[in-house]
């Protein structure tokens, strides 16, 4: 049990009703999981308002209610605490409840449209290879040293986040690397979290179904840097037009990385092929197994962050040279008998797809054909669908439009919206096959010796979501099976 007054430290309460000198069990913001003597926080979400479930939470056993609007019916045995913003207060309560674990870690947040998962995973693997105890919070998985915990969101809710960070502290972790999504920032899921540093990758068209316009999307991301204090650092991409905008109001110590201009951390690509990247990084020649210009940026950000965290330059470069990419990020399989290369990538935005396609074009042979399998997710930003299709046909020999995660939308309708973006002169390049398995199978049958097949959009995901049902499906396993 926990003392209520202790858990309210630093939180502004505008009005309270009932006894504050009491004990409570757990904190929850879902009335369905409330049990006897729990504290319930009523969150006004995008779709559901927790205030409508206060009576249910009390019925289930809640003895403390934190809310923005006091209910009409007041129960004498229950304590009511009125605050201005329950989403913000949930993060503060979670921090107090778990004894502020983020303060006990060197925690680095990574945000941007593309590259978050790769950078977070590379940093985690780098520090593990340097025999450090380290945690990871990412789209693919959460890790506490060697322990793997399934991830349901890019950034967990405030309670789960603090719980995971507390487990990292308990396990002896000194470092932690965390993807920070625009949704999480907008919904205040990282409220009360103290970062040692933050990385900005890039900003392109994505999530406008949620944020409505690009400015709102940018401002959501910018919050991460606005909230840093003077004892922290920022590593930001000078080559992205929003790299400077992100840090305009930041109190942190700001450092830039670039492939194109002279900055704090600079790299030059000496060679880029299917075997990896040969770079001149910060004045030292360096080889990586990772492929493509976008990975040169990712490696540069990882290198810069490690140095700002105090690691030795040559030790970092030595260990970085053996790192593999994150699962589902330019993840490739080779059929040597047919000389075929199959690539799986999570690219689900126009910019990410274009970067993957242009990277492939740079190392393919003149006679190599590129066959791309791509779809777009349902119940998400519709504006990017025709753009994704246009990018795919612009750089590919053949494009197969298929379903991604249609969710509650009709997969055929999504494909039709994609097809609308294809220029007339490229229509002959396209095939539409709704069944994703059949689409991958067709791509492999169309491929001739020396060709490259790209399956884009789902990357590491091990399922396909159709009408609320997640059916097992793995792009890489399916691609391997069909290539054989």
KETOR-82025 format. One record per residue (C-alpha): x, y, z. Coordinates in pm, whole numbers, padded with zeros to 5 digits, always signed. Example, Ala and Ser with C-alpha at 12.3 -4.5 7.8 and 13.67 -1.06 7.14 Angstrom:
2
+01230-00450+00780 +01367-00106+00714 
END
This chain:
484
+00000+00000+00000 +00108+00357-00068 +00049+00681+00118 -00163+00921-00088 +00003+01241+00035 +00348+01110-00057 +00237+01031-00410 +00100+01385-00459 +00437+01555-00408 +00488+01836-00660 +00138+01801-00810 -00094+02102-00818 -00438+02009-00682 -00701+02275-00751 -00968+02118-00529 -00990+01814-00304 -01285+01643-00138 -01246+01373+00125 -00961+01234+00333 -00613+01273+00182 -00444+01095+00471 -00512+00747+00342 -00352+00445+00177 -00415+00319-00173 -00300+00017-00369 -00225+00082-00740 -00270+00360-00997 -00485+00290-01304 -00655+00490-01581 -00871+00203-01709 -01177+00144-01491 -01192-00220-01604 -00870-00311-01421 -00954-00123-01100 -00955-00334-00785 -01010-00266-00415 -00845+00056-00286 -00693+00156-00621 -00643+00514-00741 -00827+00595-01066 -00714+00873-01302 -00987+00991-01542 -00814+01072-01873 -00983+01263-02154 -00861+01058-02449 -00900+01116-02822 -01192+00869-02838 -01295+00792-02479 -01338+01020-02177 -01244+00845-01853 -01473+01079-01660 -01766+00873-01791 -01629+00572-01603 -01569+00723-01259 -01876+00553-01110 -01766+00218-01257 -01416+00265-01110 -01567+00331-00766 -01795+00029-00800 -01486-00182-00878 -01317-00057-00561 -01140+00274-00631 -01094+00483-00316 -00921+00783-00483 -01037+00963-00799 -00817+01209-00988 -01020+01411-01240 -01054+01740-01426 -01428+01768-01355 -01577+01653-01025 -01873+01415-01062 -02222+01518-00954 -02247+01230-00708 -01987+01242-00431 -01926+00925-00226 -01815+01005+00129 -01563+00716+00153 -01388+00825-00168 -01126+01100-00201 -01164+01326-00507 -00872+01531-00641 -00940+01788-00910 -00648+01884-01138 -00612+02089-01456 -00474+01813-01681 -00513+01447-01581 -00293+01317-01866 -00005+01531-01740 -00073+01441-01377 -00076+01067-01459 +00289+01094-01565 +00376+01286-01249 +00193+01034-01029 +00366+00745-01208 +00705+00905-01150 +00632+00950-00778 +00485+00599-00748 +00792+00431-00901 +01038+00667-00727 +01151+00855-01040 +01349+00582-01219 +01439+00807-01516 +01656+01017-01282 +01863+00707-01203 +01939+00623-01567 +02128+00786-01851 +01815+00791-02066 +01826+00905-02430 +01506+00969-02626 +01498+00938-03005 +01230+01104-03216 +01165+01181-03582 +00968+01021-03864 +01220+00758-03974 +01519+00596-03805 +01396+00589-03443 +01387+00211-03409 +01718+00158-03585 +01902+00419-03375 +01752+00300-03045 +01832-00064-03128 +02184+00014-03248 +02256+00210-02929 +02122-00075-02715 +02332-00333-02902 +02637-00106-02895 +02625-00069-02518 +02558-00439-02467 +02863-00519-02681 +03064-00281-02458 +02953-00492-02156 +02719-00229-02017 +02386-00301-01847 +02128-00132-02067 +01756-00100-02143 +01561-00050-02466 +01211+00084-02533 +01121+00045-02900 +00854-00034-03156 +00986-00387-03201 +01046-00485-02839 +01139-00365-02493 +01461-00504-02342 +01614-00508-01997 +01962-00644-02060 +01887-00993-02202 +01522-00998-02094 +01277-00936-02381 +00937-00778-02312 +00679-00752-02592 +00604-00396-02711 +00245-00289-02780 +00319+00078-02859 +00624+00268-02982 +00616+00452-02649 +00428+00288-02358 +00172+00471-02143 +00310+00667-01846 +00247+00390-01592 +00400+00111-01801 +00689+00336-01900 +00783+00415-01540 +00738+00051-01442 +00979-00062-01718 +01232+00208-01626 +01207+00102-01259 +01275-00259-01361 +01580-00139-01555 +01710+00040-01246 +01648-00269-01033 +01835-00482-01288 +02137-00253-01255 +02103-00073-01589 +02300+00250-01621 +02182+00339-01974 +01848+00325-02154 +01747+00416-02509 +01391+00498-02597 +01185+00576-02905 +00959+00873-02839 +00660+00896-03073 +00463+01207-03163 +00150+01042-03020 +00326+00987-02687 +00441+01348-02670 +00098+01483-02762 -00072+01254-02508 +00183+01345-02236 +00296+00984-02190 +00653+01102-02114 +00544+01372-01866 +00779+01370-01568 +01045+01163-01748 +01394+01312-01719 +01609+01255-02026 +01988+01285-02027 +01978+01355-02398 +01768+01338-02714 +01821+01269-03084 +01629+01414-03379 +01642+01208-03701 +01422+01374-03966 +01066+01489-04024 +00850+01392-04321 +00483+01324-04400 +00330+01082-04145 +00049+01047-03887 -00155+01335-04032 -00466+01127-03961 -00394+01202-03595 -00219+01539-03600 -00432+01680-03888 -00153+01901-04028 +00225+01901-04057 +00275+02192-03817 +00091+02009-03539 +00301+01699-03609 +00620+01907-03591 +00512+02080-03270 +00434+01747-03106 +00786+01620-03182 +00939+01952-03074 +00807+01910-02718 +01079+01654-02646 +01350+01916-02704 +01159+02209-02552 +01135+02024-02220 +01504+01937-02182 +01709+02116-01917 +02052+02282-01945 +02236+01971-01821 +02123+01758-02116 +02232+01725-02479 +02061+01718-02818 +02198+01550-03130 +02009+01692-03430 +02026+01631-03805 +02166+01941-03976 +02076+01805-04322 +01704+01793-04241 +01532+02128-04290 +01360+02087-03952 +01678+01993-03766 +01730+02350-03651 +01362+02422-03592 +01339+02137-03341 +01597+02290-03109 +01501+02659-03137 +01364+02674-02782 +01573+02402-02622 +01784+02477-02313 +01995+02167-02383 +02349+02166-02522 +02297+02134-02897 +02516+01934-03137 +02463+01873-03508 +02542+01577-03731 +02560+01579-04112 +02671+01406-04431 +02655+01725-04636 +02802+02010-04431 +03074+02066-04173 +02917+02007-03831 +03006+01871-03486 +02979+01515-03617 +03046+01458-03985 +03059+01151-04209 +03135+01095-04575 +03023+00789-04772 +03322+00632-04947 +03133+00328-05075 +02775+00200-05045 +02689-00150-05169 +02504-00468-05075 +02784-00568-04836 +02759-00247-04633 +02882+00109-04590 +03241+00232-04607 +03250+00568-04431 +03493+00832-04327 +03337+00905-03987 +03472+01189-03777 +03805+01161-03961 +03837+00783-03927 +03768+00522-04199 +03493+00289-04081 +03306-00008-04229 +02953-00109-04130 +02734-00403-04230 +02441-00163-04257 +02339-00048-04606 +02229+00284-04751 +02268+00656-04699 +01987+00662-04443 +02188+00419-04231 +02491+00644-04259 +02279+00907-04081 +02165+00651-03824 +02522+00540-03752 +02637+00899-03721 +02363+00976-03467 +02454+00663-03267 +02823+00758-03269 +02751+01116-03159 +02520+01008-02876 +02770+00753-02746 +03044+01015-02734 +02815+01263-02553 +02746+00987-02299 +03120+00968-02235 +03224+00660-02434 +03570+00629-02591 +03580+00716-02962 +03784+00419-03085 +03598+00171-02864 +03268+00297-03007 +03387+00268-03367 +03527-00081-03306 +03201-00213-03164 +02984-00025-03414 +03154-00203-03704 +03000-00535-03598 +02644-00412-03538 +02349-00547-03738 +02043-00350-03842 +01719-00366-03644 +01477-00643-03744 +01269-00550-04048 +01488-00252-04140 +01656-00320-04476 +01656-00682-04366 +01761-00897-04659 +01771-01262-04765 +01967-01399-05059 +01891-01694-05287 +02240-01761-05422 +02124-02036-05656 +01904-01791-05849 +02114-01486-05756 +01804-01316-05610 +01798-01062-05328 +01485-01017-05118 +01459-00713-04889 +01206-00651-04612 +01170-00297-04480 +00931-00121-04243 +00909+00180-04480 +00550+00299-04446 +00589+00668-04529 +00662+00822-04871 +01003+00950-04759 +01111+00617-04604 +00998+00424-04911 +01185+00660-05143 +01504+00627-04935 +01492+00248-04948 +01420+00243-05322 +01695+00492-05411 +01940+00298-05193 +01863-00020-05387 +01905+00160-05720 +02252+00277-05617 +02393-00075-05582 +02194-00274-05839 +02341-00377-06173 +02216-00206-06496 +02024-00521-06594 +01875-00576-06248 +01498-00541-06221 +01341-00412-05900 +01004-00563-05802 +00831-00383-05516 +00545-00518-05304 +00377-00242-05106 +00050-00149-04936 -00084+00112-04693 -00239+00063-04351 -00609+00116-04288 -00753+00368-04039 -00442+00581-04084 -00331+00884-04287 -00508+00850-04626 -00322+01139-04789 +00001+00941-04817 -00152+00649-05012 -00129+00795-05366 +00212+00944-05282 +00345+00605-05171 +00221+00448-05494 +00378+00723-05705 +00715+00682-05530 +00702+00304-05574 +00633+00318-05948 +00887+00594-06007 +01177+00379-05887 +01064+00020-05955 +01047-00200-06264 +00726-00364-06139 +00504-00273-05843 +00253-00505-05679 -00003-00318-05468 -00136-00531-05183 -00293-00513-04838 -00087-00399-04539 -00287-00390-04214 -00627-00285-04350 -00770-00285-03996 -01138-00182-04029 -01109-00050-04386 -01170-00241-04706 -00831-00351-04844 -00944-00317-05208 -01052+00043-05144 -00711+00127-04996 -00541-00019-05303 -00768+00188-05531 -00662+00504-05345 -00299+00406-05402 -00358+00337-05772 -00499+00688-05813 -00149+00827-05753 +00018+00637-06037 +00096+00848-06347 -00059+00720-06669 +00281+00633-06817 +00353+00402-06519 +00018+00220-06508 +00165-00069-06707 +00418-00133-06428 +00155-00215-06169 -00035-00523-06054 -00290-00529-05770 -00317-00844-05557 -00507-00793-05232 -00383-01111-05061 -00038-01024-04924 +00088-01382-04934 -00011-01413-05301 +00147-01075-05376 +00483-01187-05234 +00451-01523-05412 +00382-01346-05744 +00682-01115-05698 +00909-01415-05645 +00770-01592-05953 +00813-01281-06169 +01175-01240-06055 +01451-01353-06286 +01815-01427-06204 +01983-01117-06060 +01662-00932-05969 +01578-00762-05638 +01245-00791-05456 +01143-00532-05196 +00857-00605-04957 +00777-00279-04781 +00552-00153-04505 +00535-00411-04225 +00898-00491-04151 +00931-00665-03814 +00557-00719-03762 +00453-01082-03714 +00086-01035-03792 -00165-00883-04032 -00458-00696-03877 -00793-00734-04056 -01121-00624-03893 -00977-00630-03543 -00822-00976-03581 -00443-01016-03587 -00352-01318-03800 +00008-01449-03788 +00205-01322-04089 +00577-01253-04127 +00700-01077-04443 +01054-01206-04407 +00955-01569-04346 +00710-01557-04637 +00972-01402-04863 +01229-01668-04765 +00975-01945-04829 +00877-01814-05173 +01236-01743-05280 +01316-02109-05221 
END
